[in-house]
Amino acid sequence: MSNDGNNIEIEVEVEFLADQSEEDEQRYVFAYHIAISNHGDQAATLRSRHWFIADGNADVQEVSGEGVVGEQPTIEPGETYHYSSGAVLSTEVGSMRGYYVMEADDGELFHATIPVFTLAMPHALN
């Protein structure tokens, strides 16, 4: 498996969901919105995901599975695939990072790195 996900660009936006969070119960809920763009010359199918989710206590949870939100999308050259998902932390600040296993049209599997991003309750990082 090659590690050449250079033609796949991943952008993330994070949203704190105050209405679903319970500070008294140390439950902080975040939504993240992902855009996966294919800048390569062949289609790529997202086969699986692998996440490392760290809370503010440096406790790390690994999550992996097939596809994303129940799909294994094929992203054509020049196209962008969007999806949203969520994470629940026991601290008001944490981070996520990981990778997608992608399959190019020629059958080659490769990793597309998901850069680290911060999950933070508003005003938690002053």
Sequence and secondary structure as in RCSB ss.txt:
>XXXX:A:sequence
MSNDGNNIEIEVEVEFLADQSEEDEQRYVFAYHIAISNHGDQAATLRSRHWFIADGNADVQEVSGEGVVGEQPTI
EPGETYHYSSGAVLSTEVGSMRGYYVMEADDGELFHATIPVFTLAMPHALN
>XXXX:A:secstr
 B   TTEEEEEEEEE GGG BGGGTBEEEEEEEEEEE SSS EEEEEEEEEEEETT  EEEEEEESBTTB  EE
 TT EEEEEEEEEESSSEEEEEEEEEEEETTS EEEEEEEEEEEE TTS  
